[in-house]
């Protein structure tokens, strides 16, 4: 948005009048009538009014010039960004044919008397494809895969894992076809055979094949008690679910893998069994953003002169994957005009225009009078009396879109076979547009970098310009990086002559403060936007890598003694929340601004965090376990975990035991 100039509003002069009256008392003590009816007071007020105007304008000149200078160096207000979340469309019943959810479908929060509904729009089309059980197979770690489909068809009890269950044993469920982004229900009939396991916390993980690796699936419901009773398992499949070959058969395979049990989590002594199993699709998930779509909006009629401006009806304009297209009626059809950042390189034959996303103003190229009297056009001029329209744009954005989970429940347009909608995770990434005061602070930084990335701070500043919704940005100087930055694997080698920009997206924790590991991976479009913005501003020959940092998982196992009368359950919840909040890459650390990059984790910090809790008498024991947040594996306990210089800590399944007096 073009920086606005201060509005001159002359209304105050009482201070000048009072000062003039005090001088009258000193210089002319015989003048005692200072009422407003006195002609002398009338003259004082008249001159005070004129002097007040001069002083006011004089004091406002520095602010006006400052904003004008910022406008000259290209400082523009950042537009708001739209929050994003995944929205699940639940079917009323399984359908024999695919159910299509078109792109641009709108869902919203419930409208109340105090607040308007917050509208989200899906960014891609969703196909909820039907599926059924095709094959069933088991694959123990120390044996080959075995097809058990025939045994299941005969009604026999099929063991899910090996005779002696070991971590890594898998039960494979083959669907009739892949169901990317779909919600699949597995209805099982089991009997109590998997003894030894806690039915409320079975060490199981559902995964799906995406063409290159087995990806963890989110489980919405599992009331089978770890395959120990009849029930349903509702699995959300990833967007890249593909067919694969297991036990010699091709199907849309998903699997349940037995994980290593935690310290306080019992595992199976005997393998559970499955007697019956059916599968069907009950919904699908697609990403939606806080924006409404406006199509074919007429914004005005041209006068045939250069430098014309028009305004869209519903600003601000939110950035989206589709370009902002303006069309001008010429002859019998519509001619598309191209949006540019400025008219510096535009000629009289270029159909160019600019857009101010904050105000929604559309500007056509201006005309400049040359010294010889000729008029030079920076951009073509639309024909006179031609209609101008915007083909499509999206409006919305801002912090208002950061709605809580389960807030999006209204489907704004009727859709066959869709019973309800829901967002299982909170919406993140919504940022309000930049204010003028914030732009005043950013002005000197922009002048220092001159929109060029040279030193690490330049890369970080410019990255925030491209993606203001990210939580943290850290630039790694050349030759200092030691981590590959894949978010889960071990550190790798350095890339000589390159620059790595580590990006941490904004996230939100649950009631305990836990942040999902998947939420710490930036969206591909965010990384692409940062990379594209910096690619135009980096020095020639510098290789740029924009990626998430390496996360070192940390598991804290501690024992505390409660004070007399303290509730153990409440103290345990408060202690876990304190641990998840302190060892947090977004809002943890000693300063509460996110865990510092490369800062090691000491057991002494855990003692300090827990000892400060109300109701804790004594912290008896603390153990630190380095953990892999991807595989869930933990190393041996230690008193100090050393992080790579450019790595962040990630809280992974803390455990707290409260000993009551």
MITI-478116 format. One record per residue (C-alpha): x, y, z; residue in one letter. Coordinates in pm, whole numbers, padded with zeros to 5 digits, always signed. Each point is the difference from the previous one (the first is absolute). Layout:
BEGIN
XYZA/...
//
This chain:
BEGIN
+00000+00000+00000X/+00127+00352-00082X/+00100+00169+00325X/-00263+00264+00088X/+00104+00357+00078X/-00110+00150+00334X/-00336+00176-00011X/+00026+00363+00116X/-00279+00072+00246X/+00019+00352+00159X/-00223+00030+00301X/+00202+00076+00322X/+00113+00348+00105X/-00093+00032+00369X/+00360-00029+00114X/+00103+00301-00211X/-00289+00206+00134X/+00090-00078+00362X/+00366+00088-00058X/-00095+00335-00160X/-00222+00087+00297X/+00283-00070+00243X/+00226+00234-00198X/-00271+00267+00012X/-00005-00023+00379X/+00378+00058+00012X/+00025+00275-00263X/-00335+00180+00049X/-00118-00057+00360X/-00265+00271-00045X/-00181-00222-00252X/-00223-00202+00231X/-00293-00103-00222X/+00102-00336-00149X/-00350-00122-00082X/-00082-00123-00349X/-00221+00305-00052X/+00303+00232+00013X/+00120+00112-00349X/+00363-00053+00103X/-00067-00364+00085X/-00165-00036-00337X/+00321+00118-00168X/+00206-00241+00212X/-00216-00292-00106X/+00021+00100-00366X/+00381+00015+00003X/+00017-00321+00210X/-00195-00180-00267X/+00245+00102-00275X/+00309-00076+00210X/-00145-00340+00096X/-00035-00088-00366X/+00359+00093-00075X/+00141-00195+00296X/-00211-00303-00074X/+00115-00013-00363X/+00359+00056+00099X/-00006-00288+00247X/-00157-00231-00255X/+00256+00061-00275X/+00254-00258+00131X/-00263-00277+00014X/-00132+00087-00344X/+00348+00008-00151X/+00097-00324+00175X/-00296-00186-00147X/+00063+00157-00339X/+00362-00121+00009X/-00115-00351+00095X/-00235+00007-00297X/+00286+00103-00229X/+00224-00291+00108X/-00282-00246-00068X/-00131-00076+00348X/-00354-00133-00030X/-00228-00128+00272X/-00013-00378+00016X/-00346-00136-00082X/-00169-00244+00239X/+00063-00369-00042X/-00268-00266+00011X/-00009-00274+00260X/-00007-00358-00127X/-00128-00327+00137X/-00116-00341-00115X/-00376-00045-00028X/-00157-00345+00005X/-00324-00067-00189X/-00189-00287+00164X/-00246-00202-00208X/-00342-00095+00128X/+00068-00363-00104X/+00249-00190-00221X/-00070+00066-00367X/+00055-00234-00297X/+00128+00282-00223X/+00259+00272+00066X/-00132+00316+00166X/+00151+00319-00143X/+00065+00307+00212X/+00091+00278-00248X/+00271+00255+00062X/-00136+00322+00144X/-00248-00171+00234X/-00067+00229+00295X/-00028-00105+00364X/-00045+00231+00296X/-00025+00033+00374X/-00333+00043+00174X/-00130+00355-00023X/-00094+00158+00333X/-00161+00325+00108X/+00340+00144+00090X/+00220-00133-00283X/-00036-00059-00370X/+00080-00342-00142X/+00362-00066-00101X/-00001-00146-00351X/+00260-00243-00137X/+00030-00113-00362X/+00149-00326-00123X/+00298+00045-00227X/-00018-00325-00197X/-00257-00252-00116X/-00058-00307+00219X/-00114-00341-00121X/-00135-00232+00269X/+00048-00336-00170X/-00172-00316+00126X/+00206-00297+00113X/-00039-00341+00157X/+00220-00271+00148X/+00196-00175-00273X/+00282-00186+00177X/+00139-00063+00349X/+00360-00089+00078X/+00238-00031+00295X/+00371+00070-00006X/+00198-00075+00318X/+00347+00145+00031X/+00170-00339-00003X/-00213-00166-00269X/-00133+00055-00349X/-00328+00166-00087X/-00296-00237-00001X/-00335+00048-00173X/-00279-00080+00250X/-00299+00106-00211X/-00132-00355-00041X/+00024-00072+00372X/-00197+00315+00074X/-00265-00097-00255X/-00043-00336+00177X/-00066+00175+00331X/+00321-00111+00169X/+00189+00207+00256X/+00291+00159-00186X/+00298+00105+00218X/+00091+00364-00058X/+00368-00040+00087X/+00251-00278+00059X/-00048-00271+00259X/+00228+00204+00225X/-00082+00361-00089X/+00305+00214-00065X/+00031+00369-00090X/-00025+00029-00376X/-00260-00274-00051X/-00270+00123-00239X/-00359-00077-00094X/-00068+00103-00361X/-00350+00093-00119X/-00040+00015-00378X/-00274+00230-00131X/-00168-00054-00334X/+00155+00324-00127X/+00213+00284+00141X/-00198+00264+00187X/+00218+00312+00018X/-00116+00264+00250X/-00294-00221+00098X/-00128-00117+00336X/-00023-00379+00014X/-00190-00197+00264X/+00131-00344+00094X/-00266-00201+00179X/+00157-00292+00189X/-00122-00293+00204X/+00267-00108+00245X/+00012-00201+00320X/+00227+00041+00301X/+00323-00164-00114X/+00254+00284+00007X/+00062-00020+00374X/+00247+00219+00183X/-00078+00325-00181X/-00172+00304+00142X/-00321+00023-00209X/-00008+00377+00046X/+00359+00048-00127X/+00096-00281-00235X/+00346+00049-00160X/-00138+00004-00354X/+00037+00235-00296X/-00204+00000-00321X/+00193+00084-00316X/-00067+00029-00374X/+00224-00027-00305X/+00047+00329-00192X/+00225-00129-00275X/+00332+00048+00178X/-00052-00079+00371X/-00253-00111+00259X/-00160+00316+00136X/-00168+00014+00340X/-00378+00038-00015X/-00210+00190+00247X/-00243-00222+00188X/-00325+00171+00088X/-00148-00289+00196X/+00112-00342+00124X/-00236-00179+00236X/+00141-00350-00059X/+00228+00019+00305X/+00302-00099-00207X/-00181-00274-00201X/-00153-00149+00314X/-00370+00061-00063X/-00241+00080-00279X/+00009+00362-00110X/+00099+00250-00266X/+00323+00172-00096X/-00038+00327-00196X/+00317+00078-00196X/+00077+00320-00193X/+00212-00094-00303X/+00263+00239-00141X/-00043+00187-00327X/+00268-00210-00168X/-00150-00343+00070X/+00089-00234-00286X/-00035-00367-00084X/+00288-00229+00095X/+00090-00370-00003X/-00003-00203+00323X/+00011-00380+00017X/-00017-00011-00380X/-00326+00196-00029X/-00062+00357-00115X/-00244+00206+00205X/-00037+00331+00177X/+00192-00125+00301X/-00006+00147+00349X/+00166-00163+00297X/-00002-00009+00380X/+00354-00016+00140X/+00093-00111+00350X/+00219+00266+00166X/+00254-00036+00280X/-00182+00049+00329X/+00084+00298+00218X/+00134-00037+00352X/-00347+00011+00158X/-00182-00162-00293X/-00044-00380-00001X/+00018-00190-00327X/-00152-00322-00133X/+00085-00335+00153X/-00207-00184-00261X/-00114+00114-00343X/-00354+00137-00037X/-00224-00157-00264X/-00254+00121-00254X/-00310-00206-00083X/-00184+00238-00234X/+00104+00320-00175X/-00184+00233-00236X/+00109+00334-00144X/-00184+00294-00155X/+00052+00372-00066X/-00194+00245+00213X/+00158+00338-00085X/+00291+00200-00134X/+00229+00284+00099X/+00115+00304-00198X/+00183+00320+00092X/-00201+00320+00032X/+00106+00361+00056X/-00168+00295+00167X/-00123+00173-00315X/-00313+00048-00206X/+00008-00010-00379X/-00140+00291-00202X/-00049-00057-00374X/-00074+00226-00297X/-00016+00324+00195X/-00036+00317-00211X/+00215+00274+00157X/-00063+00290-00238X/+00001+00156-00346X/+00312+00156-00154X/+00024+00367-00104X/+00274-00062-00256X/+00266+00194+00195X/+00319-00135+00160X/+00040-00056+00374X/-00355-00106+00076X/-00073-00182+00327X/-00280-00235+00097X/-00100-00171+00322X/-00119-00354+00064X/-00312-00024+00212X/+00135-00231+00270X/+00360+00072+00099X/+00249-00125+00108X/+00108-00235-00278X/+00155-00317+00143X/+00286-00163-00193X/-00099-00332-00154X/+00131-00256-00245X/-00204+00155-00280X/+00128+00333-00140X/-00197+00319+00041X/-00145+00056-00349X/-00160+00323-00123X/-00189-00002-00330X/-00098+00296-00219X/-00285-00016-00249X/+00148+00070-00343X/-00214-00061-00306X/-00206-00317+00032X/+00201-00165+00277X/+00204+00040+00317X/+00375+00067-00015X/+00218-00106+00292X/+00240+00252+00157X/+00309-00107+00191X/+00078+00099+00358X/+00351+00138+00064X/+00179+00135+00306X/+00063+00342-00157X/-00002+00180-00336X/+00374+00066-00017X/+00049-00228-00303X/-00346+00033-00157X/-00051+00157-00343X/-00304+00145-00170X/-00069-00341-00157X/+00005-00206+00323X/-00335-00083+00156X/+00125+00036+00357X/-00159+00097+00330X/+00090-00001+00369X/-00198-00117+00302X/+00009+00123+00358X/-00117-00313+00191X/-00083+00189+00320X/-00229+00263-00148X/-00100-00200-00309X/+00096+00285-00233X/+00075-00080-00364X/+00218+00256-00184X/+00064+00025-00373X/+00321+00144-00139X/+00062+00374+00039X/+00109+00254-00257X/+00304+00227+00060X/+00055+00329-00184X/+00354+00013-00143X/+00214+00313-00021X/-00075+00035-00372X/-00372+00004+00068X/-00078-00355-00113X/-00198-00240+00219X/+00174-00326+00087X/-00228-00286+00101X/+00112-00262+00253X/-00252-00264-00097X/-00284-00015-00247X/-00320+00200+00052X/-00331-00190-00012X/-00244+00123-00267X/-00251+00263+00098X/-00335-00126+00134X/+00137-00353+00034X/-00116-00207+00297X/+00258-00130+00246X/-00063-00312+00204X/+00195-00234+00227X/-00041-00357-00108X/+00067-00153+00343X/+00156+00096+00330X/-00009-00112+00361X/-00072+00224+00295X/+00051-00068+00370X/+00305-00075+00211X/+00112+00128+00338X/+00030-00139+00350X/-00375-00046+00015X/+00044-00309-00213X/+00207-00183+00265X/-00307-00188+00119X/+00012-00287+00247X/-00044-00362-00099X/-00357-00122-00061X/-00105+00362-00068X/-00074-00043-00372X/-00332-00184+00004X/-00220+00176-00256X/-00008-00104-00367X/-00109+00315-00184X/-00130-00183-00306X/-00199-00322-00004X/+00193-00304-00122X/-00148-00344-00065X/+00100-00277+00243X/+00206+00235+00222X/-00137-00003+00355X/+00238+00238+00178X/+00339+00172-00012X/+00263+00041+00268X/+00352+00131+00049X/+00190-00243+00221X/+00287+00243+00058X/+00003+00375+00068X/+00055+00239-00289X/+00345+00159-00006X/+00183+00267-00196X/-00247+00287+00015X/+00181+00333+00042X/-00153+00348-00006X/+00117+00255-00252X/+00294+00219+00094X/-00070+00331+00170X/+00166+00333-00086X/+00192+00000+00329X/+00143-00344-00077X/+00104+00122-00345X/+00180+00296+00160X/+00212-00244+00201X/+00066-00219-00303X/+00105+00294-00220X/+00361+00030+00123X/+00044-00378-00029X/-00118+00012-00361X/+00237+00287-00072X/+00288-00197+00153X/-00062-00311-00212X/-00115+00184-00316X/-00207-00312-00078X/+00318-00203-00041X/+00105-00310+00198X/+00367+00021+00091X/+00048-00075+00371X/-00208-00254+00199X/-00222+00270+00151X/-00098+00113-00352X/-00120-00351-00087X/-00208-00019+00317X/-00154+00345-00051X/-00088-00063-00364X/-00140-00345+00082X/-00243+00157+00245X/-00111+00237-00275X/-00088-00295-00221X/-00167-00203+00277X/-00105+00214+00298X/-00198-00293+00144X/+00307-00208+00093X/+00103-00010+00366X/+00380-00006-00028X/+00262+00038-00271X/+00369-00080+00050X/+00269+00043-00264X/+00300-00231+00014X/+00325+00163-00123X/+00207-00175-00262X/+00197-00295+00132X/-00165-00008+00343X/-00293-00225-00070X/+00027-00352+00132X/-00356-00127-00034X/-00188-00105-00305X/-00310+00168+00132X/-00245-00271-00095X/-00170+00031+00336X/+00053-00358+00102X/+00326-00154-00118X/+00347+00042+00140X/+00217+00295-00100X/+00174-00020-00334X/+00283+00176-00177X/+00043+00366-00083X/-00063+00152-00341X/+00301+00216-00076X/-00090+00326-00168X/-00366-00025+00097X/-00235+00158+00250X/-00260-00187+00201X/-00304+00181+00132X/-00170-00193+00278X/-00373+00076+00023X/-00223-00085+00297X/-00373+00041-00074X/-00249+00136+00249X/-00173-00268+00203X/-00235-00039+00289X/+00019-00249+00283X/-00276-00201+00162X/-00121+00035+00358X/+00339-00127+00122X/+00196+00223-00234X/+00106-00286-00226X/+00072+00092-00361X/-00048-00267-00264X/+00321-00088-00179X/-00181+00025-00335X/-00091+00363+00078X/+00370+00091+00020X/+00050-00072-00369X/-00065+00309-00215X/-00248-00028-00283X/+00159-00053-00343X/-00157+00321-00133X/+00154+00196+00290X/+00347-00136-00075X/-00050+00068-00370X/-00111+00359+00066X/+00306+00070+00218X/+00236-00165-00248X/-00146+00192-00294X/+00016+00332+00188X/+00362-00052+00105X/+00111-00143-00333X/-00048+00342-00160X/+00200+00173+00276X/+00289-00233+00079X/+00353+00056-00130X/+00078-00163-00330X/+00145-00349+00048X/-00138-00055+00350X/-00194-00324+00038X/-00304+00035+00221X/-00180-00276+00192X/-00321+00081+00187X/-00109-00281+00232X/-00105-00085+00356X/+00268-00047+00266X/+00108-00330+00152X/-00204-00080+00310X/+00155-00190+00290X/-00266-00185+00193X/+00026+00011+00379X/-00192-00220+00245X/+00000+00095+00367X/-00074-00273+00257X/-00027+00155+00346X/-00132-00077+00346X/-00123+00269+00238X/-00129-00008+00355X/-00321+00192+00056X/-00066+00220+00297X/-00245-00120+00257X/-00354+00050-00125X/+00097+00063-00364X/-00205-00182-00265X/+00224-00241-00186X/-00192+00002-00330X/-00007+00378-00020X/+00366+00023+00090X/+00089-00253-00270X/-00190+00197-00265X/+00160+00327+00112X/+00345-00158-00006X/-00044-00144-00349X/-00131+00334-00126X/+00305+00174+00149X/+00239-00245-00167X/-00171+00023-00340X/-00008+00378+00031X/+00368+00038+00094X/+00144-00244-00256X/-00196+00158-00284X/+00159+00115-00328X/-00262+00275-00042X/-00059+00152+00343X/+00237-00176+00240X/+00348+00063+00126X/+00125+00230+00276X/-00140+00313-00167X/-00330-00152-00110X/+00067+00088-00365X/+00077-00348-00128X/+00282-00239+00082X/+00331+00157-00114X/+00165-00172-00295X/+00273-00236+00116X/-00059+00049+00373X/+00066-00329+00187X/-00252-00152+00237X/+00113-00053+00361X/-00171-00206+00265X/+00044+00291+00238X/-00248+00204-00202X/-00262-00270+00053X/+00057+00020+00375X/-00050+00377-00013X/-00318-00021-00213X/-00165-00259+00222X/+00109+00146+00332X/-00174+00330-00081X/-00340-00168-00029X/-00246+00062+00284X/-00053-00320+00194X/+00343-00154-00066X/+00190-00079+00317X/+00305-00160-00158X/+00125-00107-00343X/+00144-00342+00071X/+00128-00130-00332X/+00044+00122-00360X/+00113-00194-00305X/+00050+00138-00352X/-00045-00226-00302X/+00104+00110-00352X/-00285-00107-00228X/-00073-00015-00370X/-00336+00177-00059X/-00049-00187-00328X/+00061-00362+00104X/-00074+00042+00371X/+00322-00174+00102X/+00181+00117+00313X/+00369-00017+00090X/+00158-00065+00338X/-00073+00247+00283X/+00245+00283+00054X/+00037+00314+00206X/+00067+00227-00298X/-00115-00008-00363X/+00228+00190-00238X/-00179+00154-00297X/+00149+00087-00333X/+00082+00369-00030X/-00302+00057-00224X/-00244-00254+00144X/-00308+00048+00216X/-00142-00204+00284X/-00331-00185-00030X/-00194-00137+00298X/-00076-00367-00059X/-00229-00183+00242X/+00110+00127+00342X/-00082-00218+00300X/-00055+00131+00352X/-00061-00208+00312X/-00149+00172+00303X/+00063-00159+00338X/-00258+00111+00252X/+00069+00011+00373X/
//
